[in-house]
Amino acid sequence: MIIPKHLILSELRGRGLSHRADFVDKQLPDDVDTQKHGGLLSTLQLDLDALMAKAPEQKSGDA
């Protein structure tokens, strides 16, 4: 699954985790492959399904 990085950043900043959001912004591409970057996303304790529900359009990623 591909998720837009801006959704991840928004979620982290909404939790008051601006420093983590800044780190993620530097580390991840604009379109984040949840399989490729699953370790980092897991560490951040993000609900990817909830984030994707906020996305204007879903992208399908076949990595």
PyMOL commands that set and color helices and strands:
alter all, ss='L'
color gray80, all
select helices_A, chain A and resi 5-14+18-27+38-43+48-54
alter helices_A, ss='H'
color red, helices_A
select strands_A, chain A and resi 2-4+31-33
alter strands_A, ss='S'
color yellow, strands_A
deselect
rebuild
show_as cartoon
